[in-house]
């Protein structure tokens, strides 16, 4: 068993180094698909850091619960991602139990965007894909189960309505039978992470998120490149699809002195938290934080949400832990 584990870790490191050489920032992952290194701040009072953490806080470097690697220690999830071979080796040396690797999205040079076509647990047999636009990167059938018809049909409907076709690009097959479509975004455009916002069964990984890299072994099986994907690089995201992935910036409220404050919709989320009664405080805070992170302003609203939650009766530690969980969910692996 130990030999098998070492073999999986060695393979994961080899795949990660190859990805880093191609310009993809990587981190080691555990078999659960979470970052393999736990937060160095997990035991510090008020940190709100739990487990390995996709992120280790909700904000800047203002304290242990908001550190994103400024402390110089590993264990900050996707914020540890690097293309430097020596740094990659050091991360894997610190996590000898790692069996996979994650690729940070939204980072130069590829500015990776991941479109995840999910599957449902009830999918018992391969469903014929009616359009090659969402099949293997070379348009040919592959021997793995197709994603759930709902996610395929939803993506096809979006393509039909908004007049785009997915280009030939990297496609990664997941152990559950789903697939990740890799696309490249333009510099300066932030694509937020989302779960089911684009359409049912379709998750998106953008800035602050990561994808499980091909060659990774998880508790559910291995991730692998779809036939025809070897040697490809992420193709540019079609403009029409990019517009769907980047919701228009909402108006901003002017703060004291005419300065622009947090996004206007953030006020509604804060009021939603403030209206919580006993028994629903944590649930409301978690929902509001998820919406804020999905729309790309979770970090800037985090402290205001903490204050609001404390006013309803939660402790600061509870509030920070809940917001950290929301951050991990919206930026977590697929």
Secondary structure, DSSP 8 states (H G I E B T S, - for coil): -HHHHHHHHHHHHHHHHHHHHTT--EEEE-TTSSBSS--TTTTSTT----SS-SSS-SSSSSSGGG-SSTTS-S--GGGG-B--HHHHHHHHHH-TT--EEEEESS-TTTTEEEEEE---TT--S----S-GGGS-TTS---SS----HHHHHHHHHHHHHHT----S--EEE-TTS-EEEEEE--TT-----EEEEEETTEEEE-TT-EEE-TT-EETTEE-EE-TT-TT---EE--HHHHHHHS-----EEE-GGG-EEEEHHHHHHHHHHHT--TTTHHHHHHHHHHHHHHTT-HHHHHHHHHHHHHHHT--HHHHHHHHHHHHHHHH---
